[in-house]
Amino acid sequence: MKDSMLYAVIVSLLGYAVLAVSAVAITLLTGLITGYPPSLTFFTMALLTFRTYEIHWALVLFPPLVAASALMLLSNTPVNRRIAAGLGLSSPYLVIALGYVLMGAGEFPLEIAVAWVLWVYVVGVMSAAAVERLRVPES
């Protein structure tokens, strides 16, 4: 159990580090392509948290905490570790996007949400593969 918790925390931290770099890169590329650079703070934070930080600043921690918790739960199931990592990392974004859809809120464009959730899933799978290469103990 302790090893699965360590694995979940390491995969989540690595995944969110890659997501933060990705969000900054997307922000900078958007500015280069359009000629109108978006706000580094607003645009990047909107991608990383799906705008939950606007409710309260502490909700910046929501996606990583939910992802680590989901990954801990999924690591104790017979699901492949890489698939579980992808699902665990993308789970907070799926929950937030589903909330937006169910409430009919136009707060976050659905096209961006779908693309970002798919990217988060891929990053989760890649993070799990990287952690497995480092030979972090299995549960």
C-alpha positions as CSV (number, residue, x, y, z in Angstrom):
1,M,0.0,0.0,0.0
2,K,2.8,2.4,0.9
3,D,4.5,1.7,-2.4
4,S,1.3,2.4,-4.4
5,M,1.0,5.7,-2.6
6,L,4.6,6.7,-3.4
7,Y,4.0,5.7,-7.0
8,A,0.8,7.7,-7.2
9,V,2.5,10.8,-5.7
10,I,5.6,10.6,-8.0
11,V,3.5,10.1,-11.1
12,S,1.2,13.0,-10.2
13,L,4.1,15.3,-9.5
14,L,5.9,14.4,-12.7
15,G,2.6,14.7,-14.7
16,Y,1.8,18.1,-13.3
17,A,5.3,19.4,-13.9
18,V,4.9,18.4,-17.5
19,L,1.4,19.9,-17.7
20,A,2.7,23.2,-16.2
21,V,5.5,23.3,-18.8
22,S,2.9,22.4,-21.5
23,A,0.5,25.2,-20.4
24,V,3.3,27.8,-20.5
25,A,4.4,26.5,-23.9
26,I,0.8,26.8,-25.2
27,T,0.5,30.3,-23.8
28,L,3.7,31.4,-25.5
29,L,2.9,29.7,-28.8
30,T,-0.6,31.3,-28.8
31,G,1.1,34.7,-28.5
32,L,3.6,33.9,-31.3
33,I,0.9,32.6,-33.6
34,T,-1.7,35.3,-33.1
35,G,0.5,38.2,-32.4
36,Y,-1.6,38.9,-29.2
37,P,0.1,37.3,-26.3
38,P,-2.5,36.1,-23.7
39,S,-2.0,36.8,-20.0
40,L,0.6,34.3,-18.8
41,T,-1.1,34.1,-15.4
42,F,-4.7,34.0,-16.5
43,F,-4.3,31.7,-19.6
44,T,-1.9,29.3,-18.0
45,M,-3.9,29.0,-14.8
46,A,-7.1,28.6,-16.8
47,L,-5.6,25.6,-18.5
48,L,-4.1,24.1,-15.4
49,T,-7.1,24.4,-13.2
50,F,-10.0,24.9,-15.7
51,R,-10.6,28.2,-14.0
52,T,-11.4,26.8,-10.5
53,Y,-8.8,29.1,-9.0
54,E,-11.2,32.0,-9.7
55,I,-13.6,30.6,-7.1
56,H,-10.8,30.4,-4.4
57,W,-7.1,30.4,-4.7
58,A,-6.8,27.2,-2.7
59,L,-8.5,25.4,-5.6
60,V,-5.2,25.6,-7.5
61,L,-4.4,22.4,-5.5
62,F,-7.7,20.6,-6.6
63,P,-6.4,18.9,-9.8
64,P,-3.2,17.5,-8.3
65,L,-4.8,16.3,-5.1
66,V,-7.7,14.7,-6.9
67,A,-5.4,13.1,-9.4
68,A,-3.1,11.6,-6.7
69,S,-6.2,10.3,-4.8
70,A,-7.7,8.8,-8.0
71,L,-4.4,7.2,-8.9
72,M,-4.1,5.7,-5.4
73,L,-7.5,4.2,-5.8
74,L,-6.9,3.0,-9.3
75,S,-3.5,1.5,-8.4
76,N,-5.3,-1.1,-6.2
77,T,-7.4,-2.3,-9.1
78,P,-6.5,-4.8,-11.9
79,V,-6.3,-1.9,-14.4
80,N,-2.9,-1.5,-16.2
81,R,-0.7,1.0,-14.3
82,R,-0.3,3.3,-17.3
83,I,-4.0,3.4,-18.1
84,A,-4.7,4.1,-14.4
85,A,-2.1,6.9,-14.4
86,G,-3.8,8.5,-17.5
87,L,-7.2,8.2,-16.0
88,G,-6.0,9.4,-12.6
89,L,-4.4,12.5,-14.0
90,S,-7.3,13.4,-16.2
91,S,-10.0,12.7,-13.6
92,P,-10.2,16.1,-12.1
93,Y,-10.4,17.7,-15.5
94,L,-13.2,15.3,-16.5
95,V,-15.1,16.2,-13.3
96,I,-14.8,19.9,-13.8
97,A,-15.7,19.7,-17.5
98,L,-18.7,17.5,-16.7
99,G,-19.8,20.1,-14.1
100,Y,-19.6,22.9,-16.7
101,V,-21.6,20.8,-19.2
102,L,-24.3,19.8,-16.7
103,M,-24.7,23.4,-15.5
104,G,-24.8,24.7,-19.1
105,A,-22.0,27.1,-18.2
106,G,-20.1,28.6,-21.1
107,E,-17.2,29.4,-18.8
108,F,-14.7,27.2,-20.6
109,P,-14.7,26.3,-24.3
110,L,-15.6,22.6,-24.8
111,E,-13.2,22.2,-27.7
112,I,-10.3,23.3,-25.5
113,A,-11.5,21.1,-22.6
114,V,-11.6,18.0,-24.8
115,A,-8.2,18.6,-26.3
116,W,-6.7,19.4,-22.8
117,V,-8.2,16.3,-21.2
118,L,-6.8,14.1,-24.0
119,W,-3.4,15.7,-23.6
120,V,-3.5,15.2,-19.8
121,Y,-4.3,11.5,-20.3
122,V,-1.3,11.1,-22.7
123,V,0.9,12.9,-20.1
124,G,-0.3,10.6,-17.4
125,V,0.5,7.5,-19.5
126,M,4.0,9.0,-20.3
127,S,4.6,9.9,-16.7
128,A,3.8,6.3,-15.6
129,A,6.1,4.9,-18.3
130,A,8.9,7.3,-17.1
131,V,8.4,6.3,-13.4
132,E,8.4,2.6,-14.3
133,R,11.7,3.1,-16.1
134,L,13.1,4.6,-12.9
135,R,11.9,1.3,-11.2
136,V,9.7,2.8,-8.5
137,P,8.5,-0.2,-6.5
138,E,5.1,-1.7,-7.3
139,S,2.4,-2.3,-4.8
